[in-house]
Amino acid sequence: MEERKIDNYPEEGKCPLCSSKNVYFYPMNRDDAGLTYHAKCEDCGAKYDECYDLIFAGNWNIYDKENNKYEDMPT
């Protein structure tokens, strides 16, 4: 089967075929590269994966065992 082209630019939370926000997201899958949500558009019936890259951004809300707070450490 030949793949068809999509003219839309991908947008978070929107169906890539009809641009509907009426999308059902299944539980997230995580791997070393990022996050993937399997999704289904409730309007047009399209099924697709919505993928996110993860980038380390630092450490926040750091406390030791005595509940002493430490400074945030953004990258």
N, C-alpha and C positions, 0 to 999 in steps of 0.2 A: 504494500500500500504506500502510495506517495504522500509525503507530508505536505500539508497545506500551509501557506504563509498567513501570518497574522499581522494586520496593519496597525493594531493598537500598541501603545507603549505600556509595559506592565505597571500596574498600580496596586499597592498593598490593599488587600481586602476586597478587590474587585475582580469579577470574572473576566478572564482575558478575551473571551469571545463576545459577550454582550454588555460588558461593563457594569453589570448589576452588582449591588452590594448585598444582595440576598443570597449569601453563600454560607454553606454549612462546612465547618472545619472539623475534621477528625482529630483525635489526640496527636500531639506533636511527636516526631521522631528526632532524636539528636544523634549526630555523629561528630567526628573530628572537624569536619568542615563547617558545620552550622546546624540549622534547624530546618525541618521540612514538615509542612502540614499538608496532608491529603485533603482535598477540598472538592465540593460538589456545588454547582450553581443550582439554586432552587428554581430559578426562572427558565433557563434554557437547557438545563440538564448536563452541561459540560462538567467533566471530571478532570482535575489537574492537581499538580503539586505546587504549593507556594513555598519558596525556599528563601532562607535568610543566612547570610554569612555572619559568623561570630568573630569579633575582634576584641582581644583583651583590652580593657579600658582602665584597669587599676583595681584597687581595693578600697572599699568604703565601710563605714560602721564597724571599726575594729575595736574589740574589747578583749581584755585578758580575763582570766578566771576570777579575779576580784572585781570585775565590772568596771575597771579603769578604761576610759575611752582614749584611743590614740588618733592621731591626725589621719585624715583621708590621704590616700596615695594614688592620685591619678597618674596615668602614664604620660 
